């Protein structure tokens, strides 16, 4: 009998919270679209864009934190040097991408 197990990711335990937060951010973005459609004041639009950016950054930090605490830590603890090296390289690449957006 085939199984339909989903892999456990670092963020799996917080998945519902993350999805709810992303749905709120999606609503914020729709609100910004309405603001632009209504020709709202530039600074008001920019303020809301900044709020969305900050909210997305918080989600990204949470996913990165969970990646380190679960995926990277598990690979390091496994004793599998190749897997640990892969996860360490992934982590460094993720941090570099994240830093470039600042």
Secondary structure, 3 states (H helix, E strand, C coil): CCCCCCCCCCCHHHHHHHHHHHHHHHHHHHHHHHHHHCCCCHHHHHHHHHHHHHHHHHHHHHHHHHHHHHHHHHHHHHCCHHHHHHHHHHHHHHHHHHHHCC
